[in-house]
Amino acid sequence: MIKNQKYTAKNLDQNFVSKQSAFKFECEGCGDCCRNIAPEDKILLSTVDIYRIANILDMEMSEVIEKYCDMVPGRESMLPLIIMKERLDGSCIFLKKGKCSIHEGKPLVCAMNPLGRILFLNDETQKHEFHYFIKEFTCGRSDNKITVQEWLDKFDVEKYDECVKMYKELGKICSNIMHSMSTDEERQQMFAQSFYFMYINYEKDKDLYEQLVVNTEFLKESQGEKQ
């Protein structure tokens, strides 16, 4: 099981690891990390996660959200946030017979476990880059040595890096628009639009990055016309 930790900028900087760094871990499929999920550890899903799940289950993204997710408003971002549902016993809704039923397309945060990562802006290049760190864990075997890069390759995590960055850019735009609204009615309308452009206006059979770009550019242009 992964230990719940609070990370500060200081201790993160001290614990970042390169992709060539090696660590000892091998998942034994015990399912402990999928059970007894604490409120603060609920799985927050991005468009990328929902897209991956939709393709694994051969469902539309809207169907995945309706059947397997809950939506809550972000306190600071004011955006609709999608959280994976849990069973009454606190276990993941996709845990079946002790195994992940969407193993090949599970959320990126689950796929990377026990790795964590944060997206930072490189001041020199002005480009966003992922920085990785290794969480503390109490499950799995520690006799298998593997590099960060090899672990990421297991689930094609980096395949979606640009999609994750574009999703965050889209969310930033939606949040900025939300904060600029002056009335509750305007905020309610923008909340619904944010939900549509961030999670619904996608087809699982088309390239996700291109769709994210289209939605992002549309919002940018619509805001430009209003200003």
C-alpha positions, 0 to 999 in steps of 0.5 A, a space after each residue: 500500500 502507498 503511504 499517504 504523504 504531504 509533499 512540499 516544494 522543498 522535499 520534492 526538489 530533494 526527492 526528484 529522480 531522473 528517468 534513468 534512476 532505478 528503484 526496487 519494486 514489483 507489483 504482486 497484484 495484491 489490490 491493497 492500493 485499490 481498497 480502503 481509499 481515504 477521502 483525500 486519496 480519491 482518484 481524480 480523473 482527467 480527460 486522458 484517463 476517461 479516454 483510456 477507460 472508454 477505449 478499454 471498455 468500448 464505451 463513449 466517454 460520456 457513458 464512462 462518466 455517467 456509470 463510473 464517476 461522480 462530479 464535484 466542483 473544484 473549490 479554487 478552480 471552480 471547475 467540474 472535477 471528475 472523481 472515480 466512484 467507489 463501492 460501499 466498502 471503499 474499494 475501487 469500482 473497477 476492482 473485480 475478484 481482487 484484480 483491476 478490470 481495466 488494467 491496460 487502460 487504468 488511470 495514469 496515477 494508478 499506472 505510475 504507482 508507486 511513482 508520482 509526478 508534477 508538471 513544472 514550467 522550465 524557466 529557461 525553456 518556458 516549456 512544461 516538464 514532468 518531474 518524477 518522485 518515488 512514493 513510500 510503499 509497503 506492498 509489492 516485492 523489493 527484489 526487482 530492480 527497474 528504472 523509472 523509464 522502464 516503469 513508465 513504458 509498462 503502460 505507455 504513460 509518456 504517450 499521453 504527456 502532451 495530452 495531459 499538458 493540453 488538458 491542463 491548459 484547457 482547464 486553466 482557460 476554463 478556470 480563468 473564464 469562471 473567475 471572470 464571471 460576475 453573476 451566479 447565472 454566468 458561472 452556472 453557464 460556464 460550469 456547464 460549458 467547462 464540463 462539455 469542453 473538458 470531458 464530453 466533446 470527444 470521440 474515443 476513436 479519434 486522436 485525443 490530442 487533436 480534439 483537445 487542441 480544437 476545444 482549447 482553441 475554440 475557447 481562446 477564440 470565443 474569449 477573444 471575441 468577447 473582449 
